[in-house]
Amino acid sequence: MNSVSCITAGRRKNAVARIKVSDGSGKIIINNKTIDEYFGGLERLKKTALKPFDFWNGVRDYDFYVNVKGGGISGQAGAISHSLARAILKLNEPSKAVLKKEGLLTRDPRMVERKKPGRPKARKRFQFSKR
């Protein structure tokens, strides 16, 4: 691996993605797998994860090594997208306006609501019986 250009982290739900960017040829490795192996046939998730690249054309100059853990596969795709946007921001400061306008730099704060006592789920209630 060549010299590391930057390291960033991104989060979504309970997933955390850490990215190391180095000089290279544009390959993206997620947990020691290619992006096609990692997401399988789920094109929607691949598209979500790589959305920041739609607004930046310097992809071919760098390699992206992603370490993602926690949450489900959808949350992990969002975390990868968030950390890629932060990495692009470090590499190319003028792209900030476009990334911010698209909402890629904002951490999505939505989390699963906790289960409450006396209820079967977070908001669901047991059936009410009048008699």
C-alpha positions in Angstrom: 0.0 0.0 0.0 1.3 3.4 -0.9 1.4 6.4 1.4 -1.9 7.2 3.1 -3.4 10.4 1.9 -6.2 10.6 4.5 -8.2 8.5 7.0 -11.9 9.2 7.6 -14.9 7.7 9.4 -18.6 7.7 8.6 -21.6 6.5 10.5 -25.2 5.4 9.8 -27.5 3.7 12.4 -25.1 1.4 14.3 -22.6 0.9 11.4 -19.2 2.6 11.4 -17.0 2.8 8.3 -13.3 3.8 8.3 -11.6 4.6 5.1 -7.9 4.8 4.3 -7.2 6.6 1.0 -3.9 6.1 -0.7 -2.4 6.9 -4.1 -3.4 4.3 -6.6 -5.6 3.3 -9.6 -9.2 3.6 -8.3 -9.9 0.3 -6.6 -12.3 0.1 -3.7 -11.8 -2.7 -1.2 -14.3 -3.3 1.6 -13.3 -5.7 4.4 -10.8 -7.3 2.1 -13.4 -7.9 -0.6 -14.2 -6.0 -3.8 -17.4 -3.9 -3.7 -19.1 -6.4 -6.0 -18.3 -9.3 -3.7 -19.3 -7.4 -0.6 -22.7 -6.2 -1.7 -23.4 -9.2 -4.0 -26.2 -8.4 -6.4 -27.6 -5.6 -4.4 -27.1 -2.7 -6.9 -29.2 -0.3 -4.8 -26.7 -0.6 -2.0 -23.7 -0.3 -4.3 -25.2 2.9 -5.7 -25.9 4.3 -2.2 -22.3 3.5 -1.1 -20.7 5.1 -4.2 -23.0 8.1 -4.5 -20.2 10.6 -3.5 -18.2 9.6 -6.6 -21.0 11.0 -8.8 -19.9 14.5 -7.8 -16.1 14.0 -8.0 -14.0 12.8 -10.9 -10.7 12.1 -9.1 -11.6 8.5 -8.3 -9.0 7.0 -10.6 -6.1 8.6 -8.8 -6.7 6.9 -5.4 -7.3 3.5 -3.8 -10.0 3.3 -1.1 -9.6 0.7 1.7 -12.8 0.5 3.7 -13.2 -1.3 7.1 -16.9 -1.4 8.1 -18.6 -3.1 11.0 -21.8 -3.0 13.0 -25.4 -2.6 12.0 -26.9 -4.2 8.9 -25.8 -4.1 5.3 -28.0 -1.1 4.5 -26.6 0.9 7.4 -23.1 -0.1 6.3 -23.7 1.2 2.8 -24.8 4.6 4.3 -21.8 4.6 6.5 -19.5 4.0 3.6 -21.1 6.8 1.6 -20.7 9.2 4.6 -17.0 8.4 5.0 -16.3 8.5 1.3 -17.9 12.0 1.2 -15.6 13.1 4.1 -12.6 11.6 2.3 -13.4 13.5 -0.9 -13.7 16.6 1.1 -10.2 16.2 2.6 -8.8 15.4 -0.9 -10.7 18.1 -2.8 -11.9 21.1 -0.7 -13.8 22.8 -3.6 -16.2 19.9 -3.8 -17.7 20.8 -0.4 -20.5 22.9 -1.7 -21.8 20.1 -4.0 -21.4 17.4 -1.4 -23.2 19.5 1.2 -26.0 20.4 -1.1 -26.6 16.7 -1.8 -26.6 16.0 2.0 -23.7 13.6 1.8 -21.7 15.3 4.6 -24.5 15.2 7.1 -24.6 12.3 9.5 -28.1 10.7 9.5 -29.1 10.8 13.2 -32.0 8.3 12.9 -31.5 5.2 15.2 -33.7 2.3 16.2 -36.0 3.3 19.1 -35.5 1.3 22.2 -38.2 -1.2 23.5 -40.2 0.2 26.4 -41.2 -1.8 29.5 -44.8 -3.1 29.5 -45.0 -3.1 25.7 -44.1 -5.8 23.1 -42.0 -3.4 21.0 -41.0 0.3 21.0 -44.4 1.7 20.3 -46.7 -1.3 19.8 -49.1 -2.0 22.6 -50.8 -5.2 23.8 -54.3 -5.7 22.6 -56.8 -3.7 24.7 -59.7 -5.7 26.2 -62.7 -3.8 27.5 -64.2 -6.8 29.3 
